[in-house]
């Protein structure tokens, strides 16, 4: 029988290698095919059987003292190949580090976000409130960076990023750790709502159920986890610098599947009144990108261990 293999690496929230972890690999029928405590600089699991069907998918998990458990599924193996699998483990005791996410770095890396932060104030005022957000509300700052970096990675007509359509971030108490409200060029709605893009965006049914006042909503479908959702409030419009804009509510979901999203994310959030953790979004989206052989997801901040 043909076989394949995988090479597993594990990093922490600062993208540094985790020195040692218990690595577990399960096949599609949930049987252990590998389970060892190892130095995880590069764990190679060989002899994975290839059957050319649904059983060629595996689940990889990692456990380490002082870290939250992590894992990734599905990992699809092909005959004669070595599949790279990247996992991120977040420390149980941690803090946000915005050392790479200062205003000057933001201007260089996310100029469209900077422009949208200065739509209603001058640059000095925008910089001050951005720095205040990092200091006083770090989770909201992390959420803003998560979402806007993910929007920057979405390419629409002519290679233009979804973030470039954002014309203003509404700076008030709605700026939360899992979403924000803003003003977007109406052309963004036409782009993501185009039926020709149904392979990239799925229509969210009954958007006002989870987003009061929403008139339509579209979820990115590129990844199994960590996708952007763009919800539009068609009753709210204004003009910014001559551009006709519509109110947009961007957020990121842990799960692509609507049932999983509702049962495993929305319902627990409603019961606990705690919105989706931006640290979880960081880890999931980073793993999704790496394991799809895309550029690593880098929202400029890191998660550092607190000892």
N, C-alpha and C positions, 0 to 999 in steps of 0.2 A: 504494500500500500504506500502511495506517495505521502511524503511528510513535508512539513514546513517548520519554521521556528520563529520565535519572537525575542527581542532584546528589550528589557524593561529598565527604565530609569525613573528615579523618584526625586523630586525637588521639593523644597519648602516654599513658603509664601514670598521669600526673597529671591526665589529661583536658584537657590544653592542646593547642592546634593544633600539628601538625607543620608546620614552615615550608615544606618542599619535599620532594616525593617523586616517584618514577616510578610513574605510575598505568597499570594495564593492565586492559582489559575484554575478556572473551572471551565469544563466544556459546555456545549449547548444543552446537555442533559443534566447539568449541575453536578457533575462528578469532578472531584479534585484530580487534576493531572499534574499539579505541582503545588507544594506547600512546604516552604522552608524559610527559616530566618537567615538572612544573608546581608552582606555588604551590598548596597543597591547602586553602586556606581554604574554597573552594567550587568544585570542578571539575564543570562541567556537560557531560554527554555526550548529545548530541541525535541524532535520526534513527535510533533503534533500531527495527528493523522488528518489527511485530506480526503474528503469523500465527495467533493464537488456538489454539496447541497447545504441545507440550512445548518447542518452540524459542524460546518467549518468556522463557526463564530464562537468566540471565547470571551470570558469575563476575567479581568485582572483586578485584584484587590491588594491593598497594602495596609499594614497596621504597624504602628511604632509608638513607643512610650512617649508621652507628652504631645502627641499629635492626634488630630481627628482622623478617623478611618477614611480611606478614599478608595476609589476604584473607577474602572471604565469598561463600558460595554456599548456596542459590540466591537470586538477586535476580530477582524476577518483575516484568516491565514490562507495563503496560496501555496501550491506545491513549489518547492525549491526556493522559496523566498524567505527573507529575514525581516519580519515586521517590527518596526520600532514603536514602542509603546511608552508614552510619557505620562507620569502621574504627578499630581501636586498634592502635598499634604500640608494642611494648615495647623500651626501650633495651637494648642488649647489655650495657652496664655499668650496673648499677642497684642500688638498695637499697629496702627497705620503709620507708615513712613512716607511723607510727601516730599522728601528731599529732591526727587527728580521731577516734581510736579509744580514747581514755582511758576510765577507769572511769566518770567522770561522763557522758561522751557515750554510753557503752554503756547506762547506766541510762535515758537519755532516748530513745535510738533503738531499743534492743533489750532492753526490760525483761524479756521472757520468758527471754532468755539469761542476764541477770544473776541472775534467780531460780534458774535451773538450776545456776548456779555457786556458789550459797550453800546448797545442799541439805545439805552435809556439814560446812561450816565457817561461821563468822560472816562478816559482810561484810568486815571488815578482812583476814581470812585469804584470802578469795576475791579481793579486790582485789590483795593482795600477790602471789599466785601468778599472777594474770592479767598483772600488770605484769612479773613475772619471765619469763613465757612470751614476751612481746613482745621483751624484751631478749635472752634467751638462746636462744630457739627461734623466731625471727620467721616461719619458714615454717609452723610448726605454728599460730602465732597467726593468720596469714593464712588458712590452711585452715579453722580454726574459724570465722572471720568469713565466709568465702565460703559455707560450708555453711549456717550459721544464717541469714544474710541471705536466701539462696535459699529456705530453708524458710519464712521469714517471708512470702515472696511467694506461697507455695502456699496457696490458699484452699479449705477443706473445708466441711463442713456448717455452715450458719448464718454463713458468712463467716469462720469461725475459722481462724487460720493453723496450718500444720503445726508451726511452732515452739512454739506455745502448749501442745502436748501433751508437750513435753520437760520432764521434772521433775528431771533431774539429769545433769550431765556427769561421767563417770568420769575423775578426774584422776590419770592414771598414765602409764606409758611407752607406752600404746596411743594417746595423743593425738599424732597424726601430721599431716604436712602435707597428706594427702589424705583423712583420715577421723578420726572419733573414736567412742568408745563412750559410751553414756549410758542413762538410764532414761526410758522414755516411758509415758505413760498407755496402757493396753491398748486404749483406744478408737481410738488412732491406727492400730493394725493393722486393726481392723474398718473404718476409713474407707478406707485405701488398698487394702485387700484386697477391698473390695466389688465384685462383678462389674459393678455399675452404673457404676463409675469406670474401666472399661477404656479409655475414650477419653482418660483423663488419666494412668493408670498401667498399665504392662505388667508381667506376671509374669516374673520372671527365673528361667529353668529351672536346676535343679541349683545352687542358691545356695551350697552348701557347697564347690563347686569353687573359687570365688574368695574365699569368706568362710567359713573353717573354723568349724564349729559352728552355722552358720546353718540355720534351719528354713524360712524363706521370705524372699523379697525382691521389691521392687516398684520399678520405675524410672519416673520422670516422663517423659512423652513430649511435653511442650509444645514443646520446641525440638529442632532437629536436632543442636545441640551444647550442652554445659554443663548437663545435667539432673541433678537430685538423685536418688539411689538410697537407699532406706530398706530395710535388711536387718535382719531380726528373728531373735533367738536365743531361741526359745521355751522352752529349758531353763533360762533364767536369769530369775527374777522376784523382785520384792520390793515392799513397800508403802512409799510415801513420803507423809507427811502425809495418810494415809488413802486414798491413791489406789493402786490395784493397777497395778503397772508391769511392763513387759517390757523386756529389754535390746534396745537398738536400735543399729545401726551405720550412721550416715548418711555418705555420701560423694558426690562429684560426678564424673560421667564426661564425658570430652571428646566422646564420640560416642553418639548414640541407637541407631544400628544395632548389633545384637549382634555381627555378624561384624566390623565395623569396630572396635568396642570391643575385641574379643578380639585381633585381628591388629595394630592400630595403637596400642593403649594397654596392655592387660594383658600381652601377650607381651613387648613391649619393656621394660616395667617389671620383669617377672620376670627377663629376661636381664641387665638392668643393675642390678637391685636398687635402682632409684631410683623412688619413687612419683611419681604425676602431679604436675606443677608447679603450685602454686596461682596463679602469675602467668599461666599459660596459661588456667586456669579463669577468672580474672578477665577476661582479654581476650575469650575466646570467649563467656562469658555476657553480658558487657556488649554485645558486638556483636549477639548473638542477641536481646536485649531491645530494643535501639534499632531494629534492622531489622524487628522485629515491631510497632513503634509502641507499645511498652510503656514504663513508667517505667524509667529507666536503673538498671542493677544497680550498687549502691553499698555495698560491704562496709566502708566507712569508712576504709580505708587507701588509700594511693596508692603507685605505683612511681615513684621519682625517679631521674633520670639521675645517675650518678657520673662526674665528669670527672677 
